[in-house]
Amino acid sequence: MSARSRARGGLAGAAPLFAALGDETRLALVARLCTDGPLSIARLTEGVRVTRQAVTKHLHVLAGAGLARATQRGRDRVWQIDAGRLDEARRWLDHIEGQWDEALARLKATLERS
């Protein structure tokens, strides 16, 4: 299998990760959990105009993408971010950035030869 085929297969596997991060509310939840650490839904909904039910649905999408997980603490479910999955997103973005840099360098070389 070529490197391009492997990259395409891996990128398809990363699609749910980027789909989950592509929503403004979910991205805000990720930022909040990264900043404030593990939080309950009650804490996550303080001061926002999103219902607990909506936040719960968004957290389940993040969990489905491997970005968040919940643990039970007494009566509360406490949510936290899986930093490894965010690192994976960063690696993909770095990879894509490298591809763009290479493409732009080839374009520049072609234009300079003209």
Secondary structure, 3 states (H helix, E strand, C coil): CCHHHHHHHHHHHHHHHHHHHCCHHHHHHHHHHHHHCCEEHHHHCCCCCCCHHHHHHHHHHHHHCCCEEEEEECCEEEEEECHHHHHHHHHHHHHHHHHHHHHHHHHHHHHHHC
